[in-house]
């Protein structure tokens, strides 16, 4: 545990870039909410998912998600060191925000899909089935980011299964 005013690695007075990393990684501070910061961060990711869904191709959408993941690695590493609250401080919500476009990648966004995808992601993010629970143990930003991406992939797969069966229902009906 770090002393007040010091990062986990012992640095005093974090720099402006370090505090900006904390600001962005906490979703403009929403991660400091005393009530369900992960859920609020996930909600914060819904407009991001919608914006990325407007990209013209699945490849462009995937590239945008990958770029945001890559930005998140050093961002979350820096914020974790500044906050000094363990391996994955609850205040960091960049990982939940970036997972939302993963959840909805390749799906049509409507109210049913958004609500179901949101609930599925929260289920997989909280329960952390393998390999999400193993990914969480990776160092620094890798652990912060990767477990949520895995949860997002699980939620995407489950969402697509439900959507596939709902499309078959009139045929099987």
C-alpha positions as CSV (number, residue, x, y, z in Angstrom):
1,X,0.0,0.0,0.0
2,X,1.4,3.4,-0.8
3,X,1.5,6.4,1.5
4,X,-0.9,9.3,0.8
5,X,0.6,11.6,-1.9
6,X,2.8,8.8,-3.3
7,X,2.2,6.4,-6.1
8,X,2.6,2.7,-5.5
9,X,6.1,2.8,-7.0
10,X,7.0,5.6,-4.4
11,X,6.9,8.6,-6.7
12,X,5.8,11.8,-5.1
13,X,3.5,14.4,-6.7
14,X,2.2,12.6,-9.8
15,X,2.7,14.6,-13.0
16,X,0.0,16.2,-15.1
17,X,0.2,13.4,-17.7
18,X,-0.2,10.9,-14.9
19,X,-3.3,12.7,-13.5
20,X,-4.7,12.9,-17.0
21,X,-4.3,9.2,-17.3
22,X,-6.3,8.8,-14.1
23,X,-9.0,11.1,-15.3
24,X,-9.4,9.2,-18.6
25,X,-9.0,5.7,-17.1
26,X,-11.7,6.6,-14.5
27,X,-14.2,7.7,-17.2
28,X,-13.8,11.4,-16.3
29,X,-14.1,10.5,-12.6
30,X,-17.2,8.3,-12.8
31,X,-15.1,5.4,-11.5
32,X,-14.8,7.2,-8.2
33,X,-18.6,6.8,-7.6
34,X,-19.3,5.0,-4.3
35,X,-22.2,3.2,-6.1
36,X,-21.4,0.5,-8.7
37,X,-18.5,2.2,-10.5
38,X,-18.1,-0.8,-12.8
39,X,-21.7,-0.7,-13.8
40,X,-21.5,3.1,-14.4
41,X,-18.4,2.6,-16.5
42,X,-20.2,0.0,-18.5
43,X,-23.0,2.4,-19.1
44,X,-20.4,5.0,-20.1
45,X,-19.2,2.6,-22.8
46,X,-22.6,2.4,-24.5
47,X,-22.3,5.7,-26.4
48,X,-18.8,4.5,-27.4
49,X,-20.2,1.2,-28.7
50,X,-22.8,3.1,-30.7
51,X,-20.2,5.5,-32.2
52,X,-18.0,2.6,-33.2
53,X,-21.0,0.7,-34.7
54,X,-21.3,3.6,-37.2
55,X,-17.9,2.8,-38.8
56,X,-18.5,1.5,-42.3
57,X,-17.1,-2.0,-41.9
58,X,-16.6,-4.7,-39.2
59,X,-12.8,-4.4,-40.0
60,X,-12.9,-0.7,-39.2
61,X,-14.9,-1.3,-36.1
62,X,-12.5,-4.0,-35.0
63,X,-9.5,-1.8,-35.7
64,X,-11.0,1.0,-33.5
65,X,-11.6,-1.5,-30.7
66,X,-8.0,-2.8,-31.0
67,X,-6.6,0.8,-31.0
68,X,-8.6,1.7,-27.8
69,X,-7.4,-1.5,-26.2
70,X,-3.8,-0.6,-27.0
71,X,-4.3,2.9,-25.6
72,X,-5.8,1.4,-22.5
73,X,-2.7,-0.7,-21.7
74,X,-0.4,2.1,-20.7
75,X,-3.3,4.3,-19.6
76,X,-4.5,1.7,-17.0
77,X,-0.9,0.8,-16.0
78,X,-0.2,4.5,-15.2
79,X,-3.5,5.0,-13.4
80,X,-3.0,1.9,-11.4
81,X,0.4,3.1,-10.2
82,X,-0.9,6.6,-9.4
83,X,-3.9,5.4,-7.5
84,X,-1.9,2.7,-5.7
85,X,-5.0,0.7,-4.9
86,X,-3.9,-2.8,-5.9
87,X,-3.7,-4.6,-9.2
88,X,-7.0,-3.4,-10.6
89,X,-8.5,-0.5,-8.7
90,X,-12.3,-0.4,-8.9
91,X,-12.1,3.2,-9.9
92,X,-10.7,2.3,-13.3
93,X,-13.5,1.9,-15.8
94,X,-11.7,2.3,-19.1
95,X,-11.7,-1.4,-19.4
96,X,-15.5,-1.7,-19.0
97,X,-16.0,1.2,-21.5
98,X,-13.8,-0.5,-24.1
99,X,-15.5,-3.9,-23.6
100,X,-18.9,-2.5,-24.7
101,X,-17.9,-2.2,-28.4
102,X,-16.6,-5.8,-28.1
103,X,-20.0,-7.0,-26.7
104,X,-21.9,-5.4,-29.7
105,X,-19.4,-6.0,-32.5
106,X,-21.3,-7.4,-35.4
107,X,-24.8,-7.0,-34.0
108,X,-27.6,-4.6,-34.8
109,X,-28.1,-2.1,-31.9
110,X,-31.7,-1.9,-30.7
111,X,-33.2,-1.7,-27.2
112,X,-33.4,-5.4,-26.8
113,X,-29.8,-6.0,-27.9
114,X,-28.4,-3.2,-25.8
115,X,-30.2,-4.3,-22.6
116,X,-29.4,-7.9,-23.1
117,X,-25.8,-7.2,-24.1
118,X,-25.3,-5.0,-21.1
119,X,-26.7,-7.6,-18.7
120,X,-24.7,-10.4,-20.2
121,X,-21.5,-8.3,-20.0
122,X,-22.0,-7.5,-16.3
123,X,-22.7,-11.2,-15.6
124,X,-19.5,-12.3,-17.3
125,X,-17.5,-9.3,-15.9
126,X,-18.5,-10.1,-12.3
127,X,-18.3,-13.9,-12.5
128,X,-15.1,-13.9,-14.5
129,X,-15.2,-17.5,-16.0
130,X,-12.0,-18.9,-17.4
131,X,-9.9,-17.5,-19.0
132,X,-11.1,-14.1,-17.7
133,X,-10.0,-15.0,-14.2
134,X,-6.6,-16.0,-15.5
135,X,-6.3,-12.9,-17.6
136,X,-7.0,-10.7,-14.6
137,X,-3.6,-11.9,-13.1
138,X,-1.6,-10.5,-16.0
139,X,0.7,-7.5,-15.0
140,X,-0.4,-3.9,-14.9
141,X,-2.7,-2.7,-17.7
142,X,-2.7,-6.1,-19.4
143,X,-4.6,-7.6,-16.4
144,X,-6.9,-4.6,-16.1
145,X,-7.9,-4.6,-19.7
146,X,-7.8,-8.3,-20.8
147,X,-10.2,-9.8,-18.3
148,X,-12.9,-7.3,-19.5
149,X,-12.2,-8.0,-23.1
150,X,-12.6,-11.7,-22.4
151,X,-15.9,-11.0,-20.6
152,X,-16.9,-8.9,-23.6
153,X,-16.2,-11.7,-26.0
154,X,-18.3,-14.1,-23.9
155,X,-21.1,-11.6,-23.8
156,X,-20.9,-11.1,-27.5
157,X,-21.1,-14.9,-28.1
158,X,-24.0,-15.3,-25.7
159,X,-25.8,-12.3,-27.2
160,X,-25.4,-13.7,-30.8
161,X,-26.7,-17.1,-29.7
162,X,-29.8,-15.5,-28.2
163,X,-30.3,-13.4,-31.3
164,X,-29.9,-16.4,-33.6
165,X,-32.5,-18.4,-31.7
166,X,-34.9,-15.4,-31.6
167,X,-34.6,-15.2,-35.4
168,X,-35.3,-18.9,-35.7
169,X,-38.4,-18.7,-33.5
170,X,-40.8,-17.6,-36.3
171,X,-39.5,-20.3,-38.5
172,X,-39.8,-23.0,-35.8
173,X,-42.9,-21.5,-34.4
